């Protein structure tokens, strides 16, 4: 099974851009954004893919924070999006 059978090139690119945003892969985003015009993806379409990925990522952080709170019975506070502790590893 190949992607080409089910998704046109523009849709593949938009999915990949969303995945790059969710994975916080700057190099991937730059590369994909640079090829967007070749498949006819507009900045508005790319913006929609970015917005969806951002919402999904934010929600996953909320779920993980709730899981940590539940697992540790509140003894270990989970860093919430925007907390200084969230950037200690340098990945944000």
Secondary structure by P-SEA (a helix, b strand, c coil): ccccccccaaaaaaaaaaaaaaaccaaaaaaaaaacccccccaaaaaaaaaaaaaaaaaaaaaaaaaaaaaacccccccccccccccccccc
